[in-house]
Amino acid sequence: MHLSPKGLRHTLATSLREEGKDERAIADVLGQKTPAMARHYSRNAALAKKNKKTLQTIRKRESALAEVVKPFAKTVKPTSHERKIE
């Protein structure tokens, strides 16, 4: 196995990206000037699986909130002084 600084940068950037770090944070850790370089080094991150898990968590939370907050059964009608006079 050949170990190089470039290989270590790719491995570190990929791991950080998969853990949810943004490109600016990765660039800072790698000592890169721009987030574009962090994007280059982390391009092999397996984000599809992470994104699927995140969406499942969001959907569960939305479902729980939808059960708690229910709309009113009655509609609110404007009072006589709120109605427009034509």
Biopython code that builds the backbone (N, CA, C, O; Angstrom):
import numpy as np
from Bio.PDB.StructureBuilder import StructureBuilder

atoms = [
    (1, "MET", "N", (0.844, -1.172, 0.000)),
    (1, "MET", "CA", (0.000, 0.000, 0.000)),
    (1, "MET", "C", (0.892, 1.239, 0.000)),
    (1, "MET", "O", (1.835, 1.344, 0.784)),
    (2, "HIS", "N", (0.574, 2.166, -0.889)),
    (2, "HIS", "CA", (1.343, 3.393, -1.014)),
    (2, "HIS", "C", (0.602, 4.516, -0.304)),
    (2, "HIS", "O", (-0.569, 4.763, -0.593)),
    (3, "LEU", "N", (1.261, 5.192, 0.609)),
    (3, "LEU", "CA", (0.658, 6.277, 1.358)),
    (3, "LEU", "C", (1.314, 7.585, 0.941)),
    (3, "LEU", "O", (2.537, 7.723, 0.994)),
    (4, "SER", "N", (0.496, 8.539, 0.529)),
    (4, "SER", "CA", (1.029, 9.835, 0.102)),
    (4, "SER", "C", (0.243, 10.956, 0.768)),
    (4, "SER", "O", (-0.877, 10.736, 1.229)),
    (5, "PRO", "N", (0.814, 12.157, 0.824)),
    (5, "PRO", "CA", (0.074, 13.292, 1.386)),
    (5, "PRO", "C", (-1.244, 13.548, 0.648)),
    (5, "PRO", "O", (-2.257, 13.871, 1.268)),
    (6, "LYS", "N", (-1.223, 13.402, -0.671)),
    (6, "LYS", "CA", (-2.442, 13.606, -1.462)),
    (6, "LYS", "C", (-3.506, 12.583, -1.073)),
    (6, "LYS", "O", (-4.678, 12.926, -0.918)),
    (7, "GLY", "N", (-3.090, 11.324, -0.916)),
    (7, "GLY", "CA", (-4.022, 10.275, -0.519)),
    (7, "GLY", "C", (-4.613, 10.532, 0.864)),
    (7, "GLY", "O", (-5.797, 10.290, 1.100)),
    (8, "LEU", "N", (-3.779, 11.021, 1.769)),
    (8, "LEU", "CA", (-4.268, 11.356, 3.106)),
    (8, "LEU", "C", (-5.265, 12.513, 3.064)),
    (8, "LEU", "O", (-6.268, 12.498, 3.777)),
    (9, "ARG", "N", (-4.987, 13.516, 2.228)),
    (9, "ARG", "CA", (-5.923, 14.636, 2.089)),
    (9, "ARG", "C", (-7.273, 14.153, 1.577)),
    (9, "ARG", "O", (-8.318, 14.555, 2.088)),
    (10, "HIS", "N", (-7.246, 13.278, 0.555)),
    (10, "HIS", "CA", (-8.496, 12.734, 0.015)),
    (10, "HIS", "C", (-9.253, 11.944, 1.079)),
    (10, "HIS", "O", (-10.466, 12.097, 1.222)),
    (11, "THR", "N", (-8.548, 11.114, 1.814)),
    (11, "THR", "CA", (-9.187, 10.292, 2.848)),
    (11, "THR", "C", (-9.790, 11.160, 3.943)),
    (11, "THR", "O", (-10.933, 10.949, 4.347)),
    (12, "LEU", "N", (-9.025, 12.135, 4.423)),
    (12, "LEU", "CA", (-9.507, 13.015, 5.476)),
    (12, "LEU", "C", (-10.693, 13.842, 4.999)),
    (12, "LEU", "O", (-11.699, 13.946, 5.700)),
    (13, "ALA", "N", (-10.586, 14.423, 3.827)),
    (13, "ALA", "CA", (-11.668, 15.255, 3.288)),
    (13, "ALA", "C", (-12.937, 14.432, 3.072)),
    (13, "ALA", "O", (-14.036, 14.894, 3.377)),
    (14, "THR", "N", (-12.790, 13.232, 2.555)),
    (14, "THR", "CA", (-13.944, 12.358, 2.327)),
    (14, "THR", "C", (-14.616, 11.997, 3.650)),
    (14, "THR", "O", (-15.842, 12.031, 3.762)),
    (15, "SER", "N", (-13.810, 11.653, 4.645)),
    (15, "SER", "CA", (-14.363, 11.302, 5.960)),
    (15, "SER", "C", (-15.095, 12.483, 6.592)),
    (15, "SER", "O", (-16.186, 12.319, 7.139)),
    (16, "LEU", "N", (-14.502, 13.665, 6.520)),
    (16, "LEU", "CA", (-15.132, 14.859, 7.090)),
    (16, "LEU", "C", (-16.439, 15.188, 6.374)),
    (16, "LEU", "O", (-17.424, 15.558, 7.012)),
    (17, "ARG", "N", (-16.447, 15.053, 5.057)),
    (17, "ARG", "CA", (-17.662, 15.346, 4.267)),
    (17, "ARG", "C", (-18.773, 14.370, 4.617)),
    (17, "ARG", "O", (-19.933, 14.764, 4.736)),
    (18, "GLU", "N", (-18.427, 13.102, 4.783)),
    (18, "GLU", "CA", (-19.419, 12.093, 5.139)),
    (18, "GLU", "C", (-19.958, 12.306, 6.552)),
    (18, "GLU", "O", (-21.058, 11.858, 6.877)),
    (19, "GLU", "N", (-19.186, 12.985, 7.382)),
    (19, "GLU", "CA", (-19.638, 13.303, 8.736)),
    (19, "GLU", "C", (-20.470, 14.585, 8.778)),
    (19, "GLU", "O", (-20.950, 14.989, 9.837)),
    (20, "GLY", "N", (-20.634, 15.216, 7.621)),
    (20, "GLY", "CA", (-21.508, 16.381, 7.549)),
    (20, "GLY", "C", (-20.813, 17.728, 7.617)),
    (20, "GLY", "O", (-21.484, 18.756, 7.695)),
    (21, "LYS", "N", (-19.502, 17.752, 7.590)),
    (21, "LYS", "CA", (-18.785, 19.036, 7.624)),
    (21, "LYS", "C", (-18.951, 19.743, 6.289)),
    (21, "LYS", "O", (-19.019, 19.100, 5.241)),
    (22, "ASP", "N", (-19.016, 21.073, 6.330)),
    (22, "ASP", "CA", (-19.147, 21.822, 5.090)),
    (22, "ASP", "C", (-17.778, 22.038, 4.445)),
    (22, "ASP", "O", (-16.736, 21.788, 5.050)),
    (23, "GLU", "N", (-17.815, 22.505, 3.212)),
    (23, "GLU", "CA", (-16.578, 22.651, 2.433)),
    (23, "GLU", "C", (-15.599, 23.641, 3.055)),
    (23, "GLU", "O", (-14.388, 23.436, 2.983)),
    (24, "ARG", "N", (-16.104, 24.703, 3.660)),
    (24, "ARG", "CA", (-15.207, 25.696, 4.281)),
    (24, "ARG", "C", (-14.476, 25.071, 5.455)),
    (24, "ARG", "O", (-13.275, 25.292, 5.616)),
    (25, "ALA", "N", (-15.169, 24.297, 6.280)),
    (25, "ALA", "CA", (-14.535, 23.643, 7.429)),
    (25, "ALA", "C", (-13.481, 22.642, 6.959)),
    (25, "ALA", "O", (-12.401, 22.546, 7.542)),
    (26, "ILE", "N", (-13.801, 21.903, 5.907)),
    (26, "ILE", "CA", (-12.843, 20.926, 5.366)),
    (26, "ILE", "C", (-11.620, 21.656, 4.819)),
    (26, "ILE", "O", (-10.488, 21.233, 5.053)),
    (27, "ALA", "N", (-11.842, 22.744, 4.096)),
    (27, "ALA", "CA", (-10.725, 23.525, 3.547)),
    (27, "ALA", "C", (-9.827, 24.027, 4.666)),
    (27, "ALA", "O", (-8.603, 24.017, 4.535)),
    (28, "ASP", "N", (-10.429, 24.467, 5.764)),
    (28, "ASP", "CA", (-9.632, 24.949, 6.895)),
    (28, "ASP", "C", (-8.775, 23.841, 7.491)),
    (28, "ASP", "O", (-7.603, 24.061, 7.800)),
    (29, "VAL", "N", (-9.345, 22.662, 7.654)),
    (29, "VAL", "CA", (-8.592, 21.528, 8.218)),
    (29, "VAL", "C", (-7.452, 21.123, 7.281)),
    (29, "VAL", "O", (-6.349, 20.807, 7.728)),
    (30, "LEU", "N", (-7.735, 21.137, 5.979)),
    (30, "LEU", "CA", (-6.717, 20.736, 4.997)),
    (30, "LEU", "C", (-5.696, 21.836, 4.731)),
    (30, "LEU", "O", (-4.654, 21.585, 4.125)),
    (31, "GLY", "N", (-5.990, 23.049, 5.179)),
    (31, "GLY", "CA", (-5.084, 24.162, 4.907)),
    (31, "GLY", "C", (-5.239, 24.695, 3.496)),
    (31, "GLY", "O", (-4.300, 25.261, 2.937)),
    (32, "GLN", "N", (-6.414, 24.520, 2.919)),
    (32, "GLN", "CA", (-6.678, 24.988, 1.559)),
    (32, "GLN", "C", (-7.199, 26.418, 1.599)),
    (32, "GLN", "O", (-7.836, 26.827, 2.569)),
    (33, "LYS", "N", (-6.927, 27.175, 0.545)),
    (33, "LYS", "CA", (-7.375, 28.562, 0.487)),
    (33, "LYS", "C", (-8.852, 28.684, 0.155)),
    (33, "LYS", "O", (-9.521, 29.607, 0.620)),
    (34, "THR", "N", (-9.365, 27.756, -0.646)),
    (34, "THR", "CA", (-10.748, 27.882, -1.103)),
    (34, "THR", "C", (-11.550, 26.611, -0.829)),
    (34, "THR", "O", (-10.995, 25.514, -0.782)),
    (35, "PRO", "N", (-12.858, 26.771, -0.650)),
    (35, "PRO", "CA", (-13.718, 25.603, -0.503)),
    (35, "PRO", "C", (-13.739, 24.720, -1.757)),
    (35, "PRO", "O", (-14.053, 23.532, -1.679)),
    (36, "ALA", "N", (-13.404, 25.305, -2.905)),
    (36, "ALA", "CA", (-13.377, 24.521, -4.143)),
    (36, "ALA", "C", (-12.360, 23.383, -4.046)),
    (36, "ALA", "O", (-12.609, 22.291, -4.558)),
    (37, "MET", "N", (-11.241, 23.618, -3.408)),
    (37, "MET", "CA", (-10.245, 22.555, -3.244)),
    (37, "MET", "C", (-10.760, 21.476, -2.292)),
    (37, "MET", "O", (-10.499, 20.291, -2.496)),
    (38, "ALA", "N", (-11.490, 21.885, -1.259)),
    (38, "ALA", "CA", (-12.087, 20.908, -0.343)),
    (38, "ALA", "C", (-13.093, 20.052, -1.103)),
    (38, "ALA", "O", (-13.178, 18.844, -0.883)),
    (39, "ARG", "N", (-13.855, 20.680, -1.998)),
    (39, "ARG", "CA", (-14.821, 19.943, -2.819)),
    (39, "ARG", "C", (-14.087, 18.918, -3.688)),
    (39, "ARG", "O", (-14.542, 17.785, -3.844)),
    (40, "HIS", "N", (-12.962, 19.324, -4.244)),
    (40, "HIS", "CA", (-12.163, 18.413, -5.068)),
    (40, "HIS", "C", (-11.698, 17.201, -4.254)),
    (40, "HIS", "O", (-11.820, 16.063, -4.708)),
    (41, "TYR", "N", (-11.176, 17.441, -3.072)),
    (41, "TYR", "CA", (-10.650, 16.344, -2.261)),
    (41, "TYR", "C", (-11.737, 15.472, -1.653)),
    (41, "TYR", "O", (-11.482, 14.313, -1.327)),
    (42, "SER", "N", (-12.947, 16.005, -1.492)),
    (42, "SER", "CA", (-14.017, 15.225, -0.866)),
    (42, "SER", "C", (-15.057, 14.729, -1.862)),
    (42, "SER", "O", (-16.141, 14.303, -1.464)),
    (43, "ARG", "N", (-14.743, 14.780, -3.136)),
    (43, "ARG", "CA", (-15.739, 14.429, -4.161)),
    (43, "ARG", "C", (-16.172, 12.960, -4.125)),
    (43, "ARG", "O", (-17.219, 12.618, -4.675)),
    (44, "ASN", "N", (-15.394, 12.099, -3.495)),
    (44, "ASN", "CA", (-15.742, 10.684, -3.440)),
    (44, "ASN", "C", (-16.606, 10.324, -2.230)),
    (44, "ASN", "O", (-16.870, 9.146, -1.988)),
    (45, "ALA", "N", (-17.040, 11.313, -1.481)),
    (45, "ALA", "CA", (-17.846, 11.051, -0.281)),
    (45, "ALA", "C", (-19.161, 10.381, -0.669)),
    (45, "ALA", "O", (-19.791, 10.750, -1.660)),
    (46, "ALA", "N", (-19.561, 9.400, 0.119)),
    (46, "ALA", "CA", (-20.807, 8.673, -0.116)),
    (46, "ALA", "C", (-21.965, 9.443, 0.514)),
    (46, "ALA", "O", (-22.459, 9.075, 1.579)),
    (47, "LEU", "N", (-22.388, 10.508, -0.147)),
    (47, "LEU", "CA", (-23.407, 11.383, 0.425)),
    (47, "LEU", "C", (-24.829, 10.893, 0.179)),
    (47, "LEU", "O", (-25.736, 11.252, 0.930)),
    (48, "ALA", "N", (-25.044, 10.090, -0.844)),
    (48, "ALA", "CA", (-26.401, 9.624, -1.136)),
    (48, "ALA", "C", (-26.984, 8.863, 0.041)),
    (48, "ALA", "O", (-28.142, 9.070, 0.402)),
    (49, "LYS", "N", (-26.204, 7.997, 0.635)),
    (49, "LYS", "CA", (-26.664, 7.217, 1.778)),
    (49, "LYS", "C", (-26.923, 8.127, 2.983)),
    (49, "LYS", "O", (-27.924, 7.967, 3.682)),
    (50, "LYS", "N", (-26.021, 9.078, 3.221)),
    (50, "LYS", "CA", (-26.188, 10.020, 4.323)),
    (50, "LYS", "C", (-27.429, 10.887, 4.110)),
    (50, "LYS", "O", (-28.193, 11.126, 5.044)),
    (51, "ASN", "N", (-27.625, 11.360, 2.866)),
    (51, "ASN", "CA", (-28.775, 12.204, 2.573)),
    (51, "ASN", "C", (-30.084, 11.447, 2.762)),
    (51, "ASN", "O", (-31.062, 12.012, 3.252)),
    (52, "LYS", "N", (-30.109, 10.191, 2.385)),
    (52, "LYS", "CA", (-31.307, 9.371, 2.553)),
    (52, "LYS", "C", (-31.659, 9.246, 4.033)),
    (52, "LYS", "O", (-32.825, 9.354, 4.411)),
    (53, "LYS", "N", (-30.651, 9.020, 4.864)),
    (53, "LYS", "CA", (-30.857, 8.901, 6.305)),
    (53, "LYS", "C", (-31.360, 10.229, 6.885)),
    (53, "LYS", "O", (-32.254, 10.240, 7.731)),
    (54, "THR", "N", (-30.786, 11.337, 6.430)),
    (54, "THR", "CA", (-31.199, 12.656, 6.900)),
    (54, "THR", "C", (-32.650, 12.940, 6.521)),
    (54, "THR", "O", (-33.415, 13.448, 7.340)),
    (55, "LEU", "N", (-33.031, 12.619, 5.291)),
    (55, "LEU", "CA", (-34.406, 12.831, 4.855)),
    (55, "LEU", "C", (-35.390, 11.986, 5.657)),
    (55, "LEU", "O", (-36.487, 12.449, 5.969)),
    (56, "GLN", "N", (-35.015, 10.767, 5.991)),
    (56, "GLN", "CA", (-35.874, 9.918, 6.813)),
    (56, "GLN", "C", (-36.088, 10.556, 8.182)),
    (56, "GLN", "O", (-37.203, 10.542, 8.704)),
    (57, "THR", "N", (-35.044, 11.105, 8.759)),
    (57, "THR", "CA", (-35.149, 11.773, 10.057)),
    (57, "THR", "C", (-36.075, 12.983, 9.973)),
    (57, "THR", "O", (-36.904, 13.195, 10.858)),
    (58, "ILE", "N", (-35.937, 13.772, 8.918)),
    (58, "ILE", "CA", (-36.776, 14.953, 8.720)),
    (58, "ILE", "C", (-38.239, 14.540, 8.555)),
    (58, "ILE", "O", (-39.127, 15.155, 9.147)),
    (59, "ARG", "N", (-38.490, 13.519, 7.767)),
    (59, "ARG", "CA", (-39.869, 13.061, 7.540)),
    (59, "ARG", "C", (-40.510, 12.544, 8.823)),
    (59, "ARG", "O", (-41.692, 12.789, 9.067)),
    (60, "LYS", "N", (-39.741, 11.832, 9.644)),
    (60, "LYS", "CA", (-40.264, 11.361, 10.933)),
    (60, "LYS", "C", (-40.652, 12.543, 11.805)),
    (60, "LYS", "O", (-41.707, 12.539, 12.438)),
    (61, "ARG", "N", (-39.798, 13.547, 11.835)),
    (61, "ARG", "CA", (-40.053, 14.738, 12.653)),
    (61, "ARG", "C", (-41.287, 15.482, 12.154)),
    (61, "ARG", "O", (-42.109, 15.929, 12.954)),
    (62, "GLU", "N", (-41.420, 15.617, 10.833)),
    (62, "GLU", "CA", (-42.586, 16.285, 10.260)),
    (62, "GLU", "C", (-43.863, 15.528, 10.600)),
    (62, "GLU", "O", (-44.881, 16.144, 10.914)),
    (63, "SER", "N", (-43.821, 14.213, 10.542)),
    (63, "SER", "CA", (-44.991, 13.395, 10.873)),
    (63, "SER", "C", (-45.390, 13.588, 12.325)),
    (63, "SER", "O", (-46.573, 13.716, 12.638)),
    (64, "ALA", "N", (-44.401, 13.611, 13.211)),
    (64, "ALA", "CA", (-44.684, 13.809, 14.634)),
    (64, "ALA", "C", (-45.309, 15.175, 14.870)),
    (64, "ALA", "O", (-46.246, 15.298, 15.659)),
    (65, "LEU", "N", (-44.803, 16.198, 14.199)),
    (65, "LEU", "CA", (-45.352, 17.545, 14.364)),
    (65, "LEU", "C", (-46.755, 17.655, 13.782)),
    (65, "LEU", "O", (-47.603, 18.358, 14.334)),
    (66, "ALA", "N", (-47.006, 16.968, 12.674)),
    (66, "ALA", "CA", (-48.327, 17.012, 12.044)),
    (66, "ALA", "C", (-49.381, 16.388, 12.944)),
    (66, "ALA", "O", (-50.537, 16.810, 12.915)),
    (67, "GLU", "N", (-49.013, 15.404, 13.735)),
    (67, "GLU", "CA", (-49.956, 14.770, 14.649)),
    (67, "GLU", "C", (-50.276, 15.688, 15.825)),
    (67, "GLU", "O", (-51.389, 15.651, 16.350)),
    (68, "VAL", "N", (-49.333, 16.495, 16.236)),
    (68, "VAL", "CA", (-49.522, 17.367, 17.386)),
    (68, "VAL", "C", (-50.364, 18.587, 17.025)),
    (68, "VAL", "O", (-51.260, 18.971, 17.777)),
    (69, "VAL", "N", (-50.079, 19.188, 15.890)),
    (69, "VAL", "CA", (-50.767, 20.408, 15.472)),
    (69, "VAL", "C", (-51.887, 20.027, 14.516)),
    (69, "VAL", "O", (-51.638, 19.559, 13.405)),
    (70, "LYS", "N", (-53.121, 20.231, 14.959)),
    (70, "LYS", "CA", (-54.276, 19.917, 14.125)),
    (70, "LYS", "C", (-55.040, 21.214, 13.854)),
    (70, "LYS", "O", (-55.123, 22.081, 14.725)),
    (71, "PRO", "N", (-55.591, 21.345, 12.659)),
    (71, "PRO", "CA", (-56.332, 22.569, 12.342)),
    (71, "PRO", "C", (-57.644, 22.638, 13.128)),
    (71, "PRO", "O", (-58.160, 21.619, 13.586)),
    (72, "PHE", "N", (-58.170, 23.851, 13.273)),
    (72, "PHE", "CA", (-59.442, 24.051, 13.950)),
    (72, "PHE", "C", (-60.566, 23.446, 13.120)),
    (72, "PHE", "O", (-60.522, 23.469, 11.890)),
    (73, "ALA", "N", (-61.549, 22.916, 13.786)),
    (73, "ALA", "CA", (-62.697, 22.337, 13.096)),
    (73, "ALA", "C", (-63.602, 23.429, 12.539)),
    (73, "ALA", "O", (-64.166, 23.271, 11.456)),
    (74, "LYS", "N", (-63.749, 24.541, 13.270)),
    (74, "LYS", "CA", (-64.627, 25.626, 12.835)),
    (74, "LYS", "C", (-63.817, 26.668, 12.068)),
    (74, "LYS", "O", (-62.635, 26.884, 12.336)),
    (75, "THR", "N", (-64.480, 27.305, 11.114)),
    (75, "THR", "CA", (-63.842, 28.416, 10.416)),
    (75, "THR", "C", (-64.220, 29.700, 11.139)),
    (75, "THR", "O", (-65.268, 29.773, 11.780)),
    (76, "VAL", "N", (-63.400, 30.666, 11.040)),
    (76, "VAL", "CA", (-63.654, 31.954, 11.690)),
    (76, "VAL", "C", (-64.272, 32.888, 10.665)),
    (76, "VAL", "O", (-63.697, 33.149, 9.609)),
    (77, "LYS", "N", (-65.471, 33.392, 11.001)),
    (77, "LYS", "CA", (-66.148, 34.322, 10.099)),
    (77, "LYS", "C", (-65.887, 35.744, 10.579)),
    (77, "LYS", "O", (-65.827, 35.996, 11.783)),
    (78, "PRO", "N", (-65.731, 36.671, 9.642)),
    (78, "PRO", "CA", (-65.496, 38.059, 10.055)),
    (78, "PRO", "C", (-66.724, 38.639, 10.753)),
    (78, "PRO", "O", (-67.861, 38.310, 10.414)),
    (79, "THR", "N", (-66.478, 39.487, 11.712)),
    (79, "THR", "CA", (-67.584, 40.151, 12.390)),
    (79, "THR", "C", (-68.170, 41.227, 11.488)),
    (79, "THR", "O", (-67.593, 41.557, 10.452)),
    (80, "SER", "N", (-69.313, 41.771, 11.878)),
    (80, "SER", "CA", (-70.005, 42.744, 11.015)),
    (80, "SER", "C", (-69.155, 43.985, 10.744)),
    (80, "SER", "O", (-69.216, 44.532, 9.643)),
    (81, "HIS", "N", (-68.374, 44.439, 11.708)),
    (81, "HIS", "CA", (-67.570, 45.646, 11.468)),
    (81, "HIS", "C", (-66.299, 45.358, 10.662)),
    (81, "HIS", "O", (-65.624, 46.288, 10.220)),
    (82, "GLU", "N", (-65.970, 44.075, 10.467)),
    (82, "GLU", "CA", (-64.803, 43.721, 9.647)),
    (82, "GLU", "C", (-65.183, 43.528, 8.172)),
    (82, "GLU", "O", (-64.315, 43.527, 7.299)),
    (83, "ARG", "N", (-66.479, 43.365, 7.900)),
    (83, "ARG", "CA", (-66.924, 43.178, 6.529)),
    (83, "ARG", "C", (-66.854, 44.491, 5.739)),
    (83, "ARG", "O", (-67.063, 45.576, 6.281)),
    (84, "LYS", "N", (-66.557, 44.354, 4.448)),
    (84, "LYS", "CA", (-66.502, 45.541, 3.601)),
    (84, "LYS", "C", (-67.937, 46.009, 3.282)),
    (84, "LYS", "O", (-68.839, 45.197, 3.077)),
    (85, "ILE", "N", (-68.111, 47.282, 3.249)),
    (85, "ILE", "CA", (-69.395, 47.844, 2.886)),
    (85, "ILE", "C", (-69.283, 48.287, 1.436)),
    (85, "ILE", "O", (-68.411, 49.080, 1.079)),
    (86, "GLU", "N", (-70.166, 47.769, 0.616)),
    (86, "GLU", "CA", (-70.113, 48.097, -0.818)),
    (86, "GLU", "C", (-71.106, 49.164, -1.172)),
    (86, "GLU", "O", (-71.197, 49.561, -2.334)),
]
sb = StructureBuilder()
sb.init_structure("model")
sb.init_model(0)
sb.init_chain("A")
sb.init_seg("    ")
for serial, (resi, resn, name, xyz) in enumerate(atoms, 1):
    if name == "N":
        sb.init_residue(resn, " ", resi, " ")
    sb.init_atom(name, np.array(xyz, "f"), 0.0, 1.0, " ", f" {name:<3s}", serial, name[0])
structure = sb.get_structure()
